[in-house]
Amino acid sequence: MFGHNQVKTVLARIASVSLTLAIASFSLVSLAPSGVALAAGSLHITGTVTNQSGGGVLNVSVTATAPGGTTTLFGPSATDSSGAYDLAVDPGTYDIHFDPPSGSGLNPIVDSNLAVSASQTLNVQLTSLQHTLSGVVRDSSGDPMPSMQLTFQETTTHATVTATTNTSGAYSVAAVAGVYAVIGAYATNPDPLGYMNIHNQLSISSMPHYDLTTSDATQDFTVPLAPLNVTVKDGFGNPVSGAAVNVYSTSSTFSLVAGEGAYYYNTGSRGATTNSQGVAAPLVFQSTYGSGTVCAVVSGNQICNASSITVGSGGASLLFQAAPQAPPAPTGLTAATPTASAPALSWNAVSVAASYNVYRDGQKIGNTTTTSFTDSALVLSGSYTYTVTAVSALNVESSASSPFVVVFNGQGPIVTNVQVTPNSISLNQTATLTADVSDSFATVTAAEYYEGTDPGEGNG
C-alpha cells in the first residue's frame, strides 16, 4: 500500500508521462503532410520504372493506397534518373500507383491488390500517351480515295505510324503523343487513279505539322490530280492508236492540303495508252513538268516534250507529232479514152492520204478527198496528160503518180462538102446525099442525117 504522499508522487509522474506523450503525438501529427500515412513502413517495395524503349523514367511518384482507394497510405517515393524507387510499407494488400510527371507523354499505371508480407521487387513499364489523327483523303473532284496508305512521322523521335483509307476515303490512326508530318502516301489500286508513291521533298522539320501532343487532331488531304491530254500523230499527221504515254518527274512537286506549300512528289510514273483518236489522258499531279518528262513511243521511237508544261486544275494538252513524211504516190490512175465527155479519173487509195491533188499537163486543176475526179473544166479537144499526188494531213505532198493520157473530143466529127444529087426531086423520086466527115481524134464509123432542125429525127 502506498502512503498518501507516495500516491501523490505516482500520480504526478503518470500525469507527467501522459503530458509528454500527448505533446509527442501532437508533434507527429503537425509534421506529417496532409494525406500521407503516418507509418514509415517496415517492408520495402523496390524496382525500376521504364518507358517502352527500356529507359528509366525520372520523377515518377510511387504511392500505396488501399485496394480501390484514393487516399495515400505510404509514399510518395520518387524515381531517380535510372527509374529506381524504394517505397516503405507495412504488411498488407495495396494498390501501388505510378504517376509520371506532367509533360512526360506517359500514362500512369496502377498495380492492383498487391499482397505484401515481405520486402519485394516490382518493376513496371509505362506506356506512352496516345491521340488519334483522322480525316478523309479525296481526289481533286472531291471523290474519296480508298486503299490509300498514309505514313506519318513524329518530328522528334522519328517514329512512324501508318493508316489506310476505307471505301469512303476515311482514315484514323492512334499515335504516341507528339508532333507529326506526312512523309508518304501509297496506292496500288490500278483504277481509276492508278499507282502512286508520294514522298516528302523537304526535311521532316520543314514539313507541315499536325500536333497530337495533348489531344486528337483532324486533317483532310486532297491528292491534286488532273488529266494531261496527250495526242500522238505519225509523220503523216494521222492519229496513232496504242501508243504508250508515260509521265515521270521527281522534281514536279505539289501540295496535299490547300494553302500549304508544294512539298510532295511522286516517285512512280503515270501512264496511259492512246485510243483510236490517238489521245491518251493520264491523270497526273497538278504541277510543272520539265522537258523530257512526258514521253510517247511511236513506231518504236520515243518522243518527249521539248519544253516544260504546267498542269493546272483544268488539266493540260500536249501534241506529239512525228517528223513529217511524204505519203507514197498514188497508183492505178485511169480514165475512159478517147472520150467526148469530161475526163473522169480514178485511182487507188493511199491509206495515209488526207486528200489528193490532180494535175493536167503539169498544172494543178483540183483537190479531192476521194479517189476520183472529173475534169469538167476541159473544153478544147485534144490529148491531155494527167497525174495525181497524195497529200498528208500535214500538207506534205507525195511524188506524182504515173501519167495517164486521155484523148478528149469535145467538138465531135466535122462534116463538110454536103451534097444532094439531084438537088431537086419530085414526089416518089430518090436522091443521093454525100458529105465529107473527119475527126482528128477518132475514126468515124457511122453517120446519120435528118430533116428539119431536130437531130433526133435523124436517119442512119
RASULVEN-V146281 format. One record per pair of residues at least 12 apart in sequence whose ideal C-beta (glycine too) atoms are under 6 Angstrom apart, sorted by sequence separation. I is the first residue (numbers start at 1). J is the second residue. D is the distance in whole Angstrom. If there is no record, write none. Layout:
I/J/D
I/J/D
//
This chain:
63/75/4
75/87/5
161/173/5
253/265/5
270/282/5
292/304/5
355/367/5
356/368/5
448/460/5
62/75/6
63/76/5
97/110/5
149/162/6
150/163/5
185/198/4
387/400/4
388/401/5
420/433/5
161/175/5
270/284/5
291/305/6
333/347/5
355/369/5
387/401/5
61/76/4
62/77/5
74/89/4
95/110/5
96/111/4
109/124/6
149/164/5
184/199/5
230/245/5
250/265/5
291/306/6
332/347/5
358/373/5
419/434/5
291/307/6
332/348/4
387/403/5
433/449/6
61/78/6
95/112/5
109/126/6
148/165/4
183/200/5
303/320/5
330/347/5
331/348/5
418/435/4
96/114/5
290/308/5
385/403/5
386/404/5
59/78/5
60/79/4
146/165/6
266/285/6
417/436/4
93/113/6
94/114/5
106/126/4
107/127/5
288/308/6
289/309/5
330/350/6
385/405/5
415/435/5
416/436/5
146/167/5
150/171/6
248/269/4
93/115/5
106/128/6
107/129/6
288/310/5
328/350/6
349/371/5
383/405/6
384/406/5
415/437/5
58/81/5
62/85/5
105/128/6
181/204/5
246/269/5
247/270/4
327/350/5
361/384/6
105/129/5
144/168/5
145/169/5
154/178/4
155/179/5
296/320/5
298/322/5
347/371/5
360/384/5
361/385/5
383/407/5
413/437/5
414/438/5
62/87/5
64/89/5
91/116/6
144/169/3
246/271/4
286/311/5
327/352/5
56/82/4
57/83/5
67/93/6
91/117/5
98/124/6
100/126/6
154/180/6
181/207/4
327/353/5
346/372/4
360/386/6
413/439/4
56/83/3
89/116/6
245/272/5
284/311/6
381/408/6
67/95/5
137/165/5
152/180/4
153/181/6
181/209/5
345/373/5
359/387/5
381/409/5
244/273/6
381/410/5
49/79/5
64/94/4
65/95/5
152/182/6
153/183/5
179/209/5
180/210/5
224/254/5
344/374/5
358/388/6
378/408/6
381/411/5
138/169/6
243/274/4
254/285/5
413/444/5
64/96/6
137/169/5
151/183/5
179/211/5
254/286/6
342/374/5
343/375/5
356/388/5
357/389/5
409/441/4
41/74/5
50/83/5
136/169/5
151/184/4
241/274/6
254/287/5
342/375/5
409/442/6
49/83/4
63/97/5
136/170/5
178/212/6
342/376/5
356/390/6
357/391/6
407/441/5
48/83/5
150/185/5
177/212/6
221/256/5
241/276/5
245/280/4
247/282/6
252/287/4
36/72/6
37/73/4
48/84/5
62/98/6
177/213/5
342/378/6
355/391/5
35/72/5
37/74/5
148/185/6
149/186/4
175/212/6
247/284/5
252/289/5
353/390/4
354/391/6
60/98/5
61/99/4
134/172/4
239/277/5
240/278/5
354/392/6
148/187/5
239/278/3
354/393/4
46/86/5
60/100/5
132/172/6
133/173/6
249/289/5
350/390/4
345/386/6
347/388/5
44/86/6
45/87/5
59/101/5
132/174/5
147/189/5
232/274/5
44/88/6
130/174/5
249/293/4
233/278/6
248/293/6
43/89/6
67/113/5
130/176/6
131/177/6
232/278/5
41/88/3
231/278/6
247/294/5
40/88/6
41/89/4
42/90/6
128/176/4
129/177/4
231/279/5
41/90/5
49/98/6
155/204/5
246/295/6
230/280/5
39/90/6
153/204/6
245/296/5
201/253/6
208/260/5
229/281/5
243/296/5
244/297/5
227/281/4
228/282/6
243/298/6
333/388/5
207/263/6
227/283/6
228/284/5
225/283/4
240/298/6
330/388/5
226/286/5
330/390/5
202/263/5
224/285/6
201/263/5
224/286/4
200/263/6
327/390/4
343/406/4
201/265/6
232/296/5
327/392/5
198/264/5
232/298/6
198/266/5
199/267/6
333/401/5
329/398/5
337/406/4
338/407/4
340/409/5
196/266/6
197/267/5
324/394/5
326/396/5
328/398/6
329/399/5
337/407/5
197/268/5
327/398/4
330/401/4
333/404/5
335/406/5
338/409/6
105/177/5
324/396/5
326/398/5
329/401/5
43/116/6
195/268/5
47/121/5
44/119/4
46/121/6
47/122/4
48/123/5
49/124/5
50/125/5
51/126/6
43/119/5
47/123/4
45/122/5
133/210/6
133/212/6
131/212/4
135/218/5
228/311/5
131/215/6
132/216/5
133/217/5
134/218/6
135/219/5
136/220/5
137/221/5
138/222/5
139/223/5
140/224/5
131/216/5
135/220/4
140/225/5
226/311/5
139/225/5
226/313/6
235/322/4
227/315/4
228/316/6
229/317/4
230/318/5
231/319/5
232/320/5
233/321/5
234/322/5
235/323/6
226/315/4
235/324/6
236/325/6
193/283/6
235/325/3
236/327/6
338/441/6
338/442/5
238/352/6
236/352/4
237/392/5
238/393/6
236/392/4
237/393/3
237/394/4
//
